[in-house]
Amino acid sequence: MESLFDRFRKKEIIHSPNLGTVLMVEEFIKDNSGDFKKRSLWESLPKKMMYQTFCIIFEYLLASGKIAQDKEGNVVWIWNPKIVEKYLSNPNLKWKK
């Protein structure tokens, strides 16, 4: 199975987003979960950025399981760190390599 890092390494990225930009997009999606489709989400961000940069962030969030799109294309925040912490603290569950 291809890792997240391998997927992005294969792409020619002209401009990599900085952490502040990624966090801004994450926060905007959390606050507006289900309200926008991909293009309108980009157009509504509080800080303007190149669409290519937004697409890199969007692909990262999809691949990492933080967002999903419903059948109409609306972007929804699905990441829940409390549930992840609960499962990671369970001694009966282990990482498979």
N, CA and C atoms as an extended XYZ file, in Angstrom:
291
Properties=species:S:1:pos:R:3:atomname:S:1:resname:S:1:resid:I:1 pbc="F F F"
N         0.842       -1.184        0.000 N   MET     1
C         0.000        0.000        0.000 CA  MET     1
C         0.883        1.242        0.000 C   MET     1
N         0.528        2.188       -0.809 N   GLU     2
C         1.308        3.415       -0.950 CA  GLU     2
C         1.059        4.342        0.236 C   GLU     2
N         2.139        4.876        0.789 N   SER     3
C         1.999        5.768        1.937 CA  SER     3
C         1.609        7.174        1.485 C   SER     3
N         1.144        7.952        2.443 N   LEU     4
C         0.781        9.339        2.177 CA  LEU     4
C         1.988       10.112        1.652 C   LEU     4
N         3.156        9.882        2.256 N   PHE     5
C         4.376       10.565        1.827 CA  PHE     5
C         4.703       10.219        0.376 C   PHE     5
N         4.585        8.949        0.007 N   ASP     6
C         4.892        8.512       -1.361 CA  ASP     6
C         3.958        9.162       -2.375 C   ASP     6
N         2.684        9.304       -2.005 N   ARG     7
C         1.721        9.935       -2.918 CA  ARG     7
C         2.112       11.366       -3.238 C   ARG     7
N         2.552       12.116       -2.231 N   PHE     8
C         2.884       13.513       -2.452 CA  PHE     8
C         4.273       13.679       -3.067 C   PHE     8
N         5.150       12.738       -2.828 N   ARG     9
C         6.488       12.819       -3.397 CA  ARG     9
C         6.443       12.665       -4.914 C   ARG     9
N         5.489       11.920       -5.433 N   LYS    10
C         5.363       11.695       -6.868 CA  LYS    10
C         4.858       12.931       -7.607 C   LYS    10
N         4.172       13.812       -6.915 N   LYS    11
C         3.606       14.993       -7.554 CA  LYS    11
C         4.656       16.091       -7.646 C   LYS    11
N         4.551       16.863       -8.709 N   GLU    12
C         5.428       18.015       -8.847 CA  GLU    12
C         4.763       19.189       -8.144 C   GLU    12
N         5.303       19.553       -6.991 N   ILE    13
C         4.725       20.617       -6.190 CA  ILE    13
C         5.572       21.873       -6.386 C   ILE    13
N         4.937       22.901       -6.917 N   ILE    14
C         5.643       24.158       -7.174 CA  ILE    14
C         5.761       24.966       -5.894 C   ILE    14
N         4.697       24.985       -5.115 N   HIS    15
C         4.691       25.776       -3.885 CA  HIS    15
C         4.078       24.935       -2.774 C   HIS    15
N         4.857       24.661       -1.756 N   SER    16
C         4.352       23.893       -0.618 CA  SER    16
C         3.700       24.832        0.389 C   SER    16
N         2.558       24.452        0.915 N   PRO    17
C         1.895       25.308        1.908 CA  PRO    17
C         2.645       25.277        3.237 C   PRO    17
N         2.595       26.402        3.946 N   ASN    18
C         3.208       26.412        5.272 CA  ASN    18
C         2.193       25.926        6.307 C   ASN    18
N         2.680       25.629        7.485 N   LEU    19
C         1.831       25.064        8.529 CA  LEU    19
C         0.667       25.980        8.876 C   LEU    19
N         0.910       27.271        8.939 N   GLY    20
C        -0.157       28.215        9.262 CA  GLY    20
C        -1.290       28.159        8.256 C   GLY    20
N        -0.962       27.988        6.983 N   THR    21
C        -1.973       27.903        5.936 CA  THR    21
C        -2.773       26.613        6.064 C   THR    21
N        -2.088       25.505        6.330 N   VAL    22
C        -2.777       24.225        6.515 CA  VAL    22
C        -3.731       24.314        7.701 C   VAL    22
N        -3.271       24.882        8.810 N   LEU    23
C        -4.113       25.008       10.002 CA  LEU    23
C        -5.311       25.921        9.759 C   LEU    23
N        -5.103       26.981        8.970 N   MET    24
C        -6.199       27.890        8.644 CA  MET    24
C        -7.273       27.156        7.847 C   MET    24
N        -6.871       26.341        6.867 N   VAL    25
C        -7.830       25.578        6.072 CA  VAL    25
C        -8.542       24.551        6.959 C   VAL    25
N        -7.800       23.864        7.809 N   GLU    26
C        -8.413       22.897        8.727 CA  GLU    26
C        -9.470       23.564        9.595 C   GLU    26
N        -9.130       24.683       10.190 N   GLU    27
C       -10.048       25.394       11.091 CA  GLU    27
C       -11.293       25.863       10.340 C   GLU    27
N       -11.110       26.361        9.123 N   PHE    28
C       -12.241       26.826        8.330 CA  PHE    28
C       -13.176       25.666        7.995 C   PHE    28
N       -12.600       24.517        7.644 N   ILE    29
C       -13.437       23.356        7.336 CA  ILE    29
C       -14.173       22.872        8.587 C   ILE    29
N       -13.484       22.843        9.738 N   LYS    30
C       -14.154       22.435       10.991 CA  LYS    30
C       -15.351       23.330       11.283 C   LYS    30
N       -15.148       24.646       11.141 N   ASP    31
C       -16.202       25.608       11.468 CA  ASP    31
C       -17.352       25.594       10.466 C   ASP    31
N       -17.082       25.147        9.241 N   ASN    32
C       -18.090       25.190        8.180 CA  ASN    32
C       -18.340       23.806        7.583 C   ASN    32
N       -18.223       22.785        8.388 N   SER    33
C       -18.346       21.404        7.925 CA  SER    33
C       -19.678       21.161        7.224 C   SER    33
N       -19.604       20.692        5.990 N   GLY    34
C       -20.799       20.376        5.213 CA  GLY    34
C       -21.414       21.533        4.469 C   GLY    34
N       -20.883       22.742        4.633 N   ASP    35
C       -21.488       23.929        4.020 CA  ASP    35
C       -20.985       24.230        2.608 C   ASP    35
N       -19.817       23.706        2.247 N   PHE    36
C       -19.195       24.064        0.972 CA  PHE    36
C       -18.738       22.837        0.199 C   PHE    36
N       -18.721       22.984       -1.119 N   LYS    37
C       -18.045       22.027       -1.979 CA  LYS    37
C       -16.610       22.529       -2.150 C   LYS    37
N       -15.762       21.733       -2.761 N   LYS    38
C       -14.327       22.039       -2.809 CA  LYS    38
C       -14.032       23.432       -3.364 C   LYS    38
N       -14.540       23.745       -4.532 N   ARG    39
C       -14.226       25.027       -5.177 CA  ARG    39
C       -14.765       26.207       -4.364 C   ARG    39
N       -15.994       26.121       -3.907 N   SER    40
C       -16.569       27.229       -3.137 CA  SER    40
C       -15.891       27.366       -1.773 C   SER    40
N       -15.391       26.267       -1.238 N   LEU    41
C       -14.620       26.323        0.003 CA  LEU    41
C       -13.368       27.165       -0.211 C   LEU    41
N       -12.645       26.886       -1.283 N   TRP    42
C       -11.428       27.643       -1.614 CA  TRP    42
C       -11.750       29.128       -1.797 C   TRP    42
N       -12.837       29.426       -2.474 N   GLU    43
C       -13.220       30.821       -2.728 CA  GLU    43
C       -13.642       31.553       -1.456 C   GLU    43
N       -14.053       30.818       -0.426 N   SER    44
C       -14.568       31.429        0.807 CA  SER    44
C       -13.545       31.506        1.931 C   SER    44
N       -12.338       30.982        1.721 N   LEU    45
C       -11.321       31.004        2.776 CA  LEU    45
C       -11.008       32.434        3.203 C   LEU    45
N       -10.696       32.653        4.466 N   PRO    46
C       -10.395       34.011        4.937 CA  PRO    46
C        -9.092       34.570        4.358 C   PRO    46
N        -8.189       33.722        3.942 N   LYS    47
C        -6.915       34.151        3.346 CA  LYS    47
C        -6.817       33.543        1.964 C   LYS    47
N        -6.554       34.356        0.962 N   LYS    48
C        -6.482       33.872       -0.408 CA  LYS    48
C        -5.181       33.115       -0.636 C   LYS    48
N        -5.263       32.096       -1.504 N   MET    49
C        -4.077       31.320       -1.859 CA  MET    49
C        -4.280       30.765       -3.254 C   MET    49
N        -3.193       30.308       -3.848 N   MET    50
C        -3.286       29.686       -5.166 CA  MET    50
C        -4.127       28.421       -5.056 C   MET    50
N        -4.890       28.119       -6.116 N   TYR    51
C        -5.735       26.927       -6.098 CA  TYR    51
C        -4.894       25.659       -5.995 C   TYR    51
N        -3.709       25.657       -6.634 N   GLN    52
C        -2.824       24.492       -6.558 CA  GLN    52
C        -2.406       24.227       -5.106 C   GLN    52
N        -2.091       25.276       -4.371 N   THR    53
C        -1.717       25.133       -2.968 CA  THR    53
C        -2.890       24.580       -2.171 C   THR    53
N        -4.081       25.108       -2.420 N   PHE    54
C        -5.278       24.605       -1.746 CA  PHE    54
C        -5.501       23.130       -2.058 C   PHE    54
N        -5.299       22.730       -3.300 N   CYS    55
C        -5.497       21.330       -3.691 CA  CYS    55
C        -4.522       20.403       -2.973 C   CYS    55
N        -3.302       20.856       -2.748 N   ILE    56
C        -2.324       20.056       -2.010 CA  ILE    56
C        -2.813       19.847       -0.581 C   ILE    56
N        -3.279       20.915        0.053 N   ILE    57
C        -3.809       20.821        1.417 CA  ILE    57
C        -5.038       19.919        1.435 C   ILE    57
N        -5.919       20.084        0.475 N   PHE    58
C        -7.148       19.302        0.394 CA  PHE    58
C        -6.832       17.816        0.249 C   PHE    58
N        -5.909       17.470       -0.637 N   GLU    59
C        -5.523       16.069       -0.828 CA  GLU    59
C        -4.895       15.493        0.442 C   GLU    59
N        -4.081       16.295        1.120 N   TYR    60
C        -3.480       15.849        2.381 CA  TYR    60
C        -4.565       15.548        3.417 C   TYR    60
N        -5.542       16.443        3.555 N   LEU    61
C        -6.604       16.252        4.540 CA  LEU    61
C        -7.477       15.039        4.210 C   LEU    61
N        -7.732       14.811        2.922 N   LEU    62
C        -8.475       13.618        2.515 CA  LEU    62
C        -7.681       12.350        2.820 C   LEU    62
N        -6.407       12.336        2.429 N   ALA    63
C        -5.568       11.143        2.599 CA  ALA    63
C        -5.329       10.821        4.067 C   ALA    63
N        -5.285       11.839        4.912 N   SER    64
C        -5.023       11.608        6.333 CA  SER    64
C        -6.294       11.310        7.123 C   SER    64
N        -7.440       11.307        6.457 N   GLY    65
C        -8.695       10.956        7.120 CA  GLY    65
C        -9.286       12.056        7.968 C   GLY    65
N        -8.915       13.294        7.710 N   LYS    66
C        -9.474       14.397        8.484 CA  LYS    66
C       -10.750       14.947        7.861 C   LYS    66
N       -10.873       14.837        6.544 N   ILE    67
C       -12.071       15.308        5.857 CA  ILE    67
C       -12.583       14.220        4.924 C   ILE    67
N       -13.823       14.399        4.494 N   ALA    68
C       -14.442       13.528        3.498 CA  ALA    68
C       -15.407       14.387        2.696 C   ALA    68
N       -15.849       13.848        1.570 N   GLN    69
C       -16.862       14.524        0.779 CA  GLN    69
C       -18.090       13.631        0.722 C   GLN    69
N       -19.272       14.240        0.933 N   ASP    70
C       -20.497       13.454        0.847 CA  ASP    70
C       -20.864       13.250       -0.625 C   ASP    70
N       -21.970       12.584       -0.881 N   LYS    71
C       -22.317       12.249       -2.265 CA  LYS    71
C       -22.637       13.474       -3.118 C   LYS    71
N       -22.959       14.598       -2.491 N   GLU    72
C       -23.180       15.844       -3.241 CA  GLU    72
C       -21.890       16.624       -3.446 C   GLU    72
N       -20.801       16.191       -2.827 N   GLY    73
C       -19.520       16.881       -2.969 CA  GLY    73
C       -19.213       17.855       -1.849 C   GLY    73
N       -20.077       17.951       -0.843 N   ASN    74
C       -19.817       18.843        0.287 CA  ASN    74
C       -18.663       18.297        1.125 C   ASN    74
N       -17.822       19.198        1.587 N   VAL    75
C       -16.654       18.825        2.375 CA  VAL    75
C       -17.052       18.802        3.848 C   VAL    75
N       -16.733       17.675        4.514 N   VAL    76
C       -17.142       17.463        5.898 CA  VAL    76
C       -15.923       17.112        6.738 C   VAL    76
N       -15.813       17.700        7.908 N   TRP    77
C       -14.737       17.395        8.854 CA  TRP    77
C       -15.105       16.121        9.600 C   TRP    77
N       -14.242       15.090        9.570 N   ILE    78
C       -14.566       13.816       10.215 CA  ILE    78
C       -13.554       13.395       11.280 C   ILE    78
N       -12.460       14.104       11.412 N   TRP    79
C       -11.399       13.738       12.357 CA  TRP    79
C       -11.881       13.956       13.780 C   TRP    79
N       -11.689       12.940       14.637 N   ASN    80
C       -12.083       13.043       16.035 CA  ASN    80
C       -10.930       12.529       16.899 C   ASN    80
N       -10.063       13.420       17.395 N   PRO    81
C        -8.893       12.988       18.156 CA  PRO    81
C        -9.230       12.268       19.462 C   PRO    81
N       -10.394       12.534       20.056 N   LYS    82
C       -10.761       11.849       21.300 CA  LYS    82
C       -10.996       10.367       21.053 C   LYS    82
N       -11.643       10.046       19.948 N   ILE    83
C       -11.859        8.636       19.626 CA  ILE    83
C       -10.542        7.952       19.282 C   ILE    83
N        -9.674        8.635       18.547 N   VAL    84
C        -8.367        8.072       18.205 CA  VAL    84
C        -7.568        7.796       19.474 C   VAL    84
N        -7.560        8.753       20.399 N   GLU    85
C        -6.830        8.578       21.665 CA  GLU    85
C        -7.387        7.392       22.456 C   GLU    85
N        -8.697        7.244       22.438 N   LYS    86
C        -9.333        6.129       23.149 CA  LYS    86
C        -8.833        4.791       22.603 C   LYS    86
N        -8.801        4.664       21.284 N   TYR    87
C        -8.367        3.402       20.691 CA  TYR    87
C        -6.865        3.182       20.833 C   TYR    87
N        -6.084        4.253       20.743 N   LEU    88
C        -4.637        4.108       20.891 CA  LEU    88
C        -4.240        3.723       22.312 C   LEU    88
N        -5.045        4.109       23.295 N   SER    89
C        -4.727        3.781       24.684 CA  SER    89
C        -5.186        2.375       25.075 C   SER    89
N        -5.915        1.712       24.208 N   ASN    90
C        -6.386        0.362       24.475 CA  ASN    90
C        -5.224       -0.622       24.311 C   ASN    90
N        -4.815       -1.316       25.369 N   PRO    91
C        -3.667       -2.217       25.271 CA  PRO    91
C        -3.927       -3.444       24.395 C   PRO    91
N        -5.184       -3.742       24.119 N   ASN    92
C        -5.508       -4.891       23.279 CA  ASN    92
C        -5.382       -4.603       21.787 C   ASN    92
N        -5.234       -3.337       21.438 N   LEU    93
C        -5.068       -2.959       20.038 CA  LEU    93
C        -3.607       -2.632       19.772 C   LEU    93
N        -3.066       -3.131       18.694 N   LYS    94
C        -1.657       -2.883       18.345 CA  LYS    94
C        -1.571       -2.499       16.880 C   LYS    94
N        -0.518       -1.762       16.553 N   TRP    95
C        -0.261       -1.367       15.165 CA  TRP    95
C         0.261       -2.560       14.393 C   TRP    95
N        -0.261       -2.772       13.189 N   LYS    96
C         0.272       -3.810       12.306 CA  LYS    96
C         1.171       -3.148       11.281 C   LYS    96
N         2.279       -3.826       10.989 N   LYS    97
C         3.174       -3.284        9.958 CA  LYS    97
C         3.122       -4.127        8.728 C   LYS    97
